[in-house]
């Protein structure tokens, strides 16, 4: 089982996503991570600084002005308990801030990966659209323009007019001999009718 888990680890997996000997993933660790992150966020606000300042000032005023039997920290020893409390708070604050920063690094890594995938998709879409635009330009270049169609129609009309004129001229030449033969037949018929019957 351990060998199978080791073989599943890929070298290109980000370091924060790899499984370690001590499991740091799971619902419990995520809950703890959210908790530390919220504390680190709270420490990064001005209200935390104001509250910490008021706490330290109140501590020093109480241990300075309160009756001796009510004091729990000695001014003569330089407020050792206050120093201990503030050191303890600082020693816990630094790892919490680092944990929150690690979680933010993991989120940034995931965001960078998503941005990279989105950029690759955008690049592929852009290349596809560029190819489509080139194909459309080539198709439009092969299409006939309005001027070309008009010129072709004009030449076709001129050709049809010339053919009609030739047909009319041939029809006129054919009609001329038939008219001459009709005229000679008419003159022959009139000559027959004019001859006297008694001859």
C-alpha positions as CSV (number, residue, x, y, z in Angstrom):
1,X,0.0,0.0,0.0
2,X,2.8,2.4,0.9
3,X,4.5,1.7,-2.4
4,X,1.3,2.3,-4.3
5,X,0.9,5.6,-2.6
6,X,4.4,6.6,-3.3
7,X,4.0,5.7,-7.0
8,X,0.9,7.8,-7.2
9,X,2.9,10.9,-6.2
10,X,3.8,12.8,-9.4
11,X,6.8,15.1,-9.6
12,X,4.8,17.8,-11.3
13,X,2.4,18.0,-8.4
14,X,2.8,21.3,-6.4
15,X,4.6,20.8,-3.2
16,X,1.6,22.0,-1.1
17,X,-0.7,19.4,-2.6
18,X,1.6,16.3,-2.0
19,X,0.8,13.9,0.9
20,X,3.4,14.0,3.6
21,X,4.2,11.4,6.4
22,X,2.1,13.4,8.8
23,X,-1.4,13.9,7.3
24,X,-2.3,17.5,7.2
25,X,-5.3,17.2,5.0
26,X,-8.9,16.3,5.9
27,X,-11.9,18.0,7.4
28,X,-10.3,18.5,10.8
29,X,-7.2,20.2,9.4
30,X,-9.3,22.4,7.1
31,X,-11.4,23.5,10.1
32,X,-8.2,24.3,12.0
33,X,-6.8,26.1,9.0
34,X,-9.9,28.2,8.7
35,X,-9.7,29.0,12.4
36,X,-6.1,30.0,12.3
37,X,-6.8,32.1,9.2
38,X,-9.6,33.9,10.9
39,X,-7.3,34.7,13.9
40,X,-4.5,35.8,11.6
41,X,-7.0,38.1,9.7
42,X,-8.2,39.5,13.0
43,X,-4.6,40.2,14.1
44,X,-4.1,42.2,10.9
45,X,-6.7,44.7,11.7
46,X,-6.3,48.1,13.5
47,X,-8.9,47.0,16.0
48,X,-6.5,44.3,17.2
49,X,-3.8,46.8,17.8
50,X,-6.2,49.1,19.6
51,X,-7.4,46.3,21.8
52,X,-3.9,45.0,22.5
53,X,-2.8,48.6,23.5
54,X,-5.8,49.1,25.7
55,X,-5.2,45.7,27.3
56,X,-1.5,46.5,28.0
57,X,-2.4,50.0,29.4
58,X,-5.2,48.6,31.6
59,X,-2.8,45.9,32.9
60,X,-0.1,48.4,33.8
61,X,-2.6,50.9,35.3
62,X,-4.3,48.2,37.4
63,X,-1.0,46.9,38.7
64,X,0.2,50.4,39.4
65,X,-2.8,52.2,40.9
66,X,-4.8,49.3,42.4
67,X,-4.4,48.4,46.1
68,X,-1.3,46.3,46.8
69,X,-3.3,43.1,47.7
70,X,-5.3,43.3,44.4
71,X,-2.2,43.6,42.2
72,X,-1.0,40.4,40.4
73,X,2.0,41.8,38.6
74,X,4.8,43.7,40.1
75,X,5.9,47.1,38.7
76,X,9.2,46.6,40.5
77,X,10.0,43.5,38.5
78,X,9.0,45.2,35.2
79,X,5.6,43.6,34.7
80,X,7.0,40.1,34.2
81,X,3.5,38.5,33.8
82,X,2.6,41.1,31.1
83,X,5.8,40.4,29.3
84,X,5.1,36.6,29.5
85,X,1.5,37.1,28.2
86,X,2.7,39.3,25.3
87,X,5.5,36.8,24.4
88,X,3.1,33.9,24.5
89,X,0.7,35.8,22.3
90,X,3.5,36.6,19.8
91,X,4.8,33.1,19.8
92,X,1.4,31.8,18.8
93,X,0.7,34.6,16.4
94,X,3.7,33.9,14.2
95,X,2.8,30.3,13.4
96,X,-0.9,31.2,12.9
97,X,0.2,33.9,10.4
98,X,2.4,31.4,8.6
99,X,-0.4,28.8,8.5
100,X,-2.7,31.4,7.0
101,X,0.0,32.4,4.5
102,X,0.4,28.7,3.5
103,X,-3.3,28.4,2.9
104,X,-3.3,31.6,0.9
105,X,-0.3,30.2,-1.2
106,X,-2.3,27.0,-1.9
107,X,-5.3,29.1,-3.0
108,X,-3.0,31.3,-5.2
109,X,-1.5,28.1,-6.7
110,X,-5.0,26.8,-7.6
111,X,-6.0,30.2,-8.9
112,X,-2.8,30.4,-11.0
113,X,-3.5,26.9,-12.4
114,X,-7.1,27.9,-13.2
115,X,-5.9,31.1,-14.9
116,X,-3.4,29.1,-16.9
117,X,-6.1,26.7,-18.1
118,X,-8.4,29.7,-18.9
119,X,-5.6,31.4,-20.8
120,X,-5.0,28.1,-22.8
121,X,-8.7,27.9,-23.6
122,X,-8.8,31.6,-24.7
123,X,-5.7,31.0,-26.9
124,X,-7.3,28.0,-28.5
125,X,-10.6,29.9,-29.1
126,X,-8.6,32.8,-30.5
127,X,-6.7,30.6,-32.9
128,X,-9.9,28.9,-34.0
129,X,-11.6,32.3,-34.6
130,X,-8.6,33.5,-36.5
131,X,-8.7,30.3,-38.8
132,X,-12.4,30.9,-39.3
133,X,-11.9,34.5,-40.3
134,X,-9.2,33.5,-42.8
135,X,-11.5,30.9,-44.2
136,X,-14.3,33.5,-44.5
137,X,-11.9,35.9,-46.2
138,X,-10.9,33.3,-48.7
139,X,-14.5,32.4,-49.4
140,X,-15.5,36.0,-49.9
141,X,-12.5,36.5,-52.2
142,X,-13.8,33.7,-54.4
143,X,-17.4,35.1,-54.4
144,X,-18.6,37.2,-57.3
145,X,-19.0,40.9,-56.5
146,X,-21.9,43.1,-57.6
147,X,-19.8,44.8,-60.2
148,X,-18.7,41.5,-61.7
149,X,-22.3,40.3,-61.9
150,X,-23.5,43.6,-63.5
151,X,-20.7,43.4,-66.1
152,X,-21.6,39.8,-66.9
153,X,-25.3,40.8,-67.3
154,X,-24.5,43.7,-69.5
155,X,-22.4,41.5,-71.8
156,X,-25.2,38.9,-71.9
157,X,-27.7,41.6,-72.8
158,X,-25.5,42.9,-75.6
159,X,-25.0,39.4,-76.9
160,X,-28.8,38.8,-76.9
161,X,-29.3,42.2,-78.7
162,X,-26.8,41.3,-81.4
163,X,-28.4,37.9,-81.9
164,X,-31.9,39.5,-82.2
165,X,-30.6,41.9,-84.8
166,X,-29.0,39.1,-86.8
167,X,-32.3,37.2,-86.6
168,X,-34.2,40.2,-87.8
169,X,-31.8,40.8,-90.7
170,X,-32.1,37.2,-91.8
171,X,-35.9,37.4,-91.5
172,X,-35.8,40.6,-93.7
173,X,-33.7,38.9,-96.4
174,X,-35.9,35.9,-96.5
175,X,-39.0,38.1,-96.7
176,X,-37.6,40.1,-99.7
177,X,-37.5,37.1,-102.3
178,X,-40.9,35.9,-101.2
179,X,-42.3,39.4,-101.7
180,X,-40.8,39.5,-105.2
181,X,-42.2,36.2,-106.1
182,X,-45.6,37.2,-104.7
183,X,-45.5,40.4,-106.8
184,X,-44.6,38.5,-110.0
185,X,-47.5,36.0,-109.3
186,X,-49.8,38.9,-108.8
187,X,-48.8,40.5,-112.0
188,X,-49.2,37.3,-113.9
189,X,-52.6,36.8,-112.4
190,X,-53.6,40.4,-113.4
191,X,-52.2,39.8,-116.9
192,X,-54.4,36.7,-117.2
193,X,-57.5,38.6,-116.2
194,X,-56.8,41.4,-118.6
195,X,-56.6,39.2,-121.7
196,X,-59.7,39.4,-123.8
197,X,-61.8,36.2,-123.8
198,X,-62.5,36.2,-127.4
199,X,-58.9,35.6,-128.5
